[in-house]
Amino acid sequence: MAGQPNPEQLPLGSRPQPGKRVAEEMCLVVKLVTRDKMKASWELAKGWSAAVAFVGGFGLDVFTLGRIDDPTNVLLQGLYLLVAGIVLCFSSVERSEWTYTGIRLRRLMARGLVRYGDFVFHFFIGALLSAFTIFYFKSTSSFVSGLFLISLVGLLLLNELKALQRLGPIFKTVLYQLAVVSYATYVIPLWVGEIRTGLFVSGVMVSALASACLAGAMWKLGQNLEVLRRDFIRPALAVLVLFVGLYGFHVLPPIPLSVQFMGVYHGVEKVDDAYHLQSEVESWYDSPFGGPVFHGRVGEPVYLFARVFAPKAFRDRVYLRWEQKREGGDWYTTDRIPLRIVGGRGLGFRGYAYKQHYQPGTWRTFVETADGREIGRLSFEIERDETAGGEPRTRPLETVIQ
């Protein structure tokens, strides 16, 4: 046909190549299919992304969390709270037109919030709450801390149910407020160097002020006042009230203090920078599940030795409270001995107290704060050793160095 060049007359590089065209079309189809599959996979995983992020944040702390008084930890946790607060603020007032209008930075931020906001928020909150749970675990019973963590993960998983989706903003507020008040109530005693009820109240007030500023920013960005009350203000107040109630009933552990070691001994002597403890030699038939047994001679004191971790520049007083179990099964307090502690030592401040007059039976000793908040406890049995001073003991003694 006139006007159309003969392919045979074209240069070799300019001739049509049917095979190349087919290959290009096949590559295009593969790209489209791959993109659709990736999009479908992301939509499928998106429902569980918050739970995965929470677990990921917890795992990060398990392997990287240092001492509670490490300045790096304190600064990182403050940064986590700041980022999580920004994400919570902007995601609560997100507008669909932000993705397409305004300056380029706002469009990018809006698209990022839509795609990754939940993941980022739950990752940082998971890292924060897992850190606080580890601190609680070190400061009190592992059973209580385990229930605390299990309840958090359970609530997070329940939040992924469609029936509870409408509570999503409320649940995020609860998690965030819990992280803020936990952070404030342990950082302030860390700075001051002691534990007092007034410092706890100060921490609650600081966390309430931070949340009030966040609520003001949401309102300034155009959030409806009634929605703001429902999704943020009321849940945040509920968490604060609950936290104060748990403190009042002595449920919250007294972080940043923790007991690293406790034991009962026949003698304690300080030699240079070490403590020499006179301990009973364990027998092969001793149960690994029961508490220690102290075999005391008539008139021999029983010593309780403890290592209590306290942060740097921390100076305060704790108490060793001795209780004995009566025949009816109830406990009664026999002594409450003060112990002055000084923080900064990685292996904990070492101290001891002794009791001269006691009766055989079941005993327990608590290490607690001035207001009776438990830091640690040790349960043990006292049995009478009928041997005299010059005779071999029922159980031979050995020296243990701490």
C-alpha positions in Angstrom: 0.0 0.0 0.0 1.3 3.5 -0.9 2.6 5.5 2.0 3.6 2.5 4.2 7.2 1.4 4.0 8.0 -2.2 3.4 9.4 -3.8 6.6 12.0 -5.6 4.5 13.3 -2.2 3.4 13.7 -0.8 7.0 17.0 -0.9 8.9 17.4 -4.0 11.0 17.1 -2.2 14.3 13.9 -0.4 13.2 12.0 -3.4 12.0 8.9 -4.5 14.1 9.7 -7.3 16.6 6.5 -9.3 17.4 8.3 -11.4 20.1 9.5 -8.3 21.9 6.0 -6.8 21.9 4.4 -10.0 23.3 7.1 -10.1 26.1 6.3 -6.5 27.0 2.6 -7.2 27.2 3.3 -10.3 29.4 5.5 -8.2 31.8 2.7 -5.7 32.1 0.2 -8.4 32.9 2.5 -9.9 35.5 3.0 -6.5 37.1 -0.7 -5.8 37.3 -1.4 -9.3 38.8 1.5 -8.9 41.3 0.2 -5.5 42.4 -3.3 -6.8 42.8 -2.0 -9.8 44.9 0.1 -7.6 47.1 -2.8 -5.2 47.6 -5.1 -8.1 48.5 -2.5 -9.5 50.9 -2.0 -6.2 52.6 -5.8 -5.8 53.0 -5.9 -9.3 54.5 -3.1 -8.6 56.9 -4.2 -5.1 57.7 -6.8 -6.4 60.2 -4.1 -8.0 62.3 -1.4 -5.3 61.8 -2.1 -3.7 65.2 -1.6 -7.0 67.0 1.6 -7.7 65.1 2.9 -4.3 65.8 2.1 -4.6 69.5 3.9 -7.9 69.7 6.8 -6.5 67.7 7.1 -3.6 70.1 7.1 -5.9 73.1 9.8 -8.1 71.5 12.0 -5.0 70.9 11.9 -4.2 74.6 12.6 -7.7 75.7 16.0 -7.7 73.8 17.0 -4.0 74.1 15.6 -2.7 77.4 18.3 -1.7 79.9 18.2 -0.4 83.4 15.2 1.7 84.5 17.5 4.7 85.2 19.2 4.6 81.8 18.8 8.1 80.3 18.6 6.6 76.9 15.6 4.5 77.9 13.9 7.6 79.4 14.5 9.7 76.3 13.4 7.0 73.9 10.2 6.3 75.8 9.4 10.1 75.8 10.0 10.1 72.0 7.7 7.1 71.6 5.0 8.9 73.5 5.4 12.0 71.4 5.2 10.1 68.1 2.2 8.0 69.3 0.4 11.1 70.5 0.9 12.9 67.1 -0.4 9.8 65.2 -3.4 9.6 67.6 -4.1 13.3 67.2 -4.0 13.5 63.4 -5.7 10.1 62.8 -8.6 11.2 65.0 -9.3 14.3 63.0 -8.3 12.9 59.6 -10.1 14.3 56.6 -10.4 12.5 53.3 -9.6 15.6 51.3 -6.2 15.9 53.0 -5.0 13.1 50.8 -5.6 15.1 47.6 -5.5 18.8 48.6 -3.1 21.2 50.3 0.7 21.2 50.2 2.6 18.1 49.3 3.8 17.5 52.8 0.3 17.4 54.1 -0.8 15.0 51.4 2.1 12.7 52.1 1.4 12.7 55.9 -2.3 12.0 55.2 -1.5 9.1 53.0 1.0 7.8 55.5 -1.6 8.0 58.3 -4.2 6.1 56.2 -1.7 3.3 55.4 0.5 3.0 58.4 -1.0 5.0 61.2 -2.4 2.1 63.2 0.8 0.1 62.8 3.1 2.9 64.0 0.8 3.8 66.9 0.5 0.2 68.2 4.2 -0.5 67.7 5.3 2.4 69.9 2.5 1.8 72.4 3.5 -1.9 72.5 7.1 -1.0 73.2 6.1 1.4 76.0 3.6 -0.8 77.8 5.9 -3.8 77.5 8.7 -1.8 79.1 6.4 -0.7 82.0 5.2 -4.3 82.4 8.9 -5.5 82.7 9.4 -2.8 85.4 6.3 -3.9 87.2 7.4 -7.5 87.0 10.7 -6.6 88.7 9.0 -4.6 91.4 6.4 -7.0 92.5 4.7 -10.4 92.0 5.2 -12.0 88.5 1.7 -13.3 88.7 0.2 -9.8 88.8 2.4 -8.5 86.0 1.6 -11.5 83.9 -2.1 -10.9 84.2 -1.5 -7.2 83.4 0.3 -8.0 80.1 -2.2 -10.8 79.2 -5.1 -8.4 79.7 -3.4 -5.8 77.4 -2.8 -8.3 74.6 -6.3 -9.7 75.0 -7.9 -6.2 74.7 -5.8 -5.5 71.6 -6.9 -8.8 69.9 -10.6 -8.2 70.9 -10.3 -4.7 69.4 -9.8 -6.4 66.0 -13.3 -8.0 66.1 -15.8 -6.2 63.8 -18.3 -5.9 66.7 -15.8 -3.8 68.6 -14.5 -1.7 65.7 -16.6 1.2 66.7 -14.6 1.4 70.0 -11.3 1.7 68.1 -10.6 5.4 69.0 -11.7 4.8 72.6 -9.4 1.8 72.9 -6.5 3.7 71.5 -7.1 6.5 74.0 -7.1 4.0 76.8 -3.8 2.5 75.7 -2.2 5.9 75.2 -3.4 7.3 78.5 -2.2 4.2 80.3 1.3 4.7 78.8 1.4 8.4 79.6 0.5 8.0 83.3 2.8 5.0 83.7 5.7 7.0 82.3 5.0 10.1 84.4 4.5 8.3 87.7 7.9 6.5 87.4 10.0 9.3 85.8 9.3 11.9 88.5 10.4 9.7 91.4 13.4 8.8 89.3 14.4 12.4 89.0 13.6 13.3 92.6 15.2 10.2 94.1 12.5 9.0 96.5 9.0 7.5 96.5 6.2 9.6 98.0 2.4 9.8 97.5 2.8 13.4 96.5 5.1 12.5 93.7 2.6 10.0 92.4 -0.1 12.7 92.5 2.3 15.0 90.6 2.8 12.3 87.9 -1.0 11.9 87.5 -1.4 15.6 87.1 1.4 15.9 84.6 -0.1 13.1 82.5 -3.5 14.7 82.7 -2.0 18.0 81.5 -0.3 16.3 78.6 -3.6 14.7 77.6 -5.4 18.0 77.9 -2.9 19.6 75.5 -3.5 16.7 73.1 -7.3 17.2 73.3 -6.9 20.9 72.7 -4.9 20.2 69.6 -7.6 17.8 68.3 -10.2 20.4 68.9 -8.1 23.1 67.2 -7.8 20.8 64.1 -11.5 20.7 63.8 -12.6 17.6 65.9 -16.3 17.7 66.9 -16.5 18.5 70.6 -19.0 15.7 71.4 -16.9 13.2 69.5 -13.8 14.4 71.3 -15.5 13.9 74.7 -16.7 10.4 73.7 -13.5 9.2 72.1 -10.8 10.9 74.1 -11.7 12.9 77.2 -13.9 10.4 79.0 -11.7 7.4 78.3 -8.6 9.3 79.4 -10.3 10.4 82.6 -11.5 6.8 83.3 -7.9 5.6 83.0 -6.7 8.2 85.4 -9.4 7.4 88.0 -8.6 3.7 87.7 -4.9 4.3 88.1 -5.4 6.4 91.2 -7.8 3.7 92.6 -5.2 0.9 92.0 -2.6 3.0 93.8 -4.9 3.6 96.7 -5.5 -0.1 97.1 -1.7 -0.8 96.8 -2.1 -2.8 93.6 0.4 -0.7 91.6 4.1 -1.8 92.2 6.5 0.8 93.6 8.7 1.3 90.6 11.5 2.2 90.2 12.5 0.0 93.2 12.9 -3.8 93.0 14.2 -6.6 95.2 16.9 -8.6 93.4 17.6 -11.1 96.2 16.4 -12.1 99.7 17.5 -14.9 102.1 17.7 -16.0 105.7 21.0 -16.7 107.4 22.7 -17.5 110.7 25.1 -14.6 110.5 26.0 -11.6 108.4 29.4 -9.9 108.4 30.8 -7.2 106.1 34.4 -7.8 105.0 35.8 -4.9 102.9 33.2 -4.5 100.1 31.6 -7.9 100.4 29.0 -9.5 102.8 29.8 -12.9 104.2 26.6 -14.8 104.9 26.5 -17.9 107.1 24.1 -20.3 105.2 22.9 -23.8 105.8 24.3 -26.4 103.4 21.5 -27.7 101.2 20.8 -31.4 101.2 19.9 -33.4 98.1 16.5 -34.2 99.4 15.5 -30.5 99.9 12.4 -29.6 97.8 13.2 -27.1 95.1 9.6 -25.7 95.3 9.4 -24.8 99.0 10.9 -21.9 100.8 14.1 -22.0 102.9 14.2 -23.6 106.3 16.1 -22.0 109.2 17.3 -24.3 112.0 17.9 -22.0 114.9 19.4 -22.8 118.3 18.0 -21.3 121.5 18.9 -17.6 121.6 20.4 -17.6 118.1 19.2 -14.6 116.0 17.8 -15.1 112.5 19.2 -12.7 109.9 17.4 -11.5 106.7 19.7 -10.2 104.0 18.3 -8.4 100.9 19.6 -6.7 97.8 17.3 -3.8 96.7 17.8 -2.1 93.4 17.4 1.6 93.4 18.3 4.1 90.6 21.2 6.5 90.6 21.0 9.4 93.1 18.1 7.5 94.8 18.0 7.8 98.7 15.0 6.6 100.6 13.9 4.3 103.4 12.3 0.9 103.0 11.0 -1.4 105.7 11.4 -5.1 106.5 8.1 -6.4 108.0 8.1 -9.8 109.7 4.9 -11.9 109.9 4.2 -15.2 111.5 1.4 -17.6 110.7 -0.9 -18.4 113.6 -2.6 -21.8 114.2 -5.9 -20.4 112.8 -4.2 -19.6 109.5 -4.1 -15.8 109.8 -0.9 -13.7 109.8 0.2 -11.2 112.4 3.0 -8.7 112.3 5.8 -9.0 114.9 8.3 -6.4 113.7 8.8 -3.6 111.1 12.4 -2.7 110.8 13.6 0.4 108.7 16.4 0.1 106.2 18.0 3.1 104.6 18.9 2.4 100.9 21.2 4.3 98.5 20.8 3.8 94.8 23.2 3.4 91.9 24.7 0.0 92.4 23.9 -2.4 89.5 23.6 -5.4 91.8 21.4 -3.5 94.2 21.9 -2.0 97.6 22.8 -4.6 100.3 21.3 -4.5 103.7 20.1 -6.8 106.5 18.1 -7.0 109.7 18.0 -9.6 112.4 15.4 -10.9 114.9 16.4 -12.2 118.3 13.1 -13.4 119.8 11.0 -15.7 117.6 9.0 -19.0 117.7 9.3 -21.9 115.3 6.7 -21.9 112.6 5.9 -20.4 109.2 7.2 -16.9 108.6 7.4 -14.4 105.8 9.2 -11.1 105.5 8.1 -8.2 103.2 10.3 -5.5 101.8 8.0 -2.5 101.5 7.9 1.3 101.2 7.0 3.6 104.0 3.3 3.5 103.0 3.2 -0.3 102.9 3.6 -0.8 99.2 5.2 -4.3 98.6 8.5 -4.5 96.8 9.3 -8.1 97.5 8.7 -11.0 99.9 10.3 -14.1 101.2 8.5 -17.0 102.9 10.4 -19.5 105.1 10.1 -22.0 107.9 11.8 -21.8 111.3 12.6 -25.0 113.1 14.3 -25.5 116.4 17.9 -27.0 116.4 18.2 -28.8 119.7 22.0 -29.2 119.5 24.1 -27.3 122.0 26.9 -24.8 121.2 29.8 -27.3 121.2 27.9 -30.0 119.2 27.6 -30.4 115.4 24.6 -28.6 114.0 21.6 -30.4 112.5 22.6 -28.7 109.3 26.3 -27.6 108.8 27.0 -24.0 107.7 28.9 -22.6 104.8 29.9 -19.0 103.9 28.2 -17.4 100.9 29.6 -14.1 99.6 27.3 -11.3 98.3 
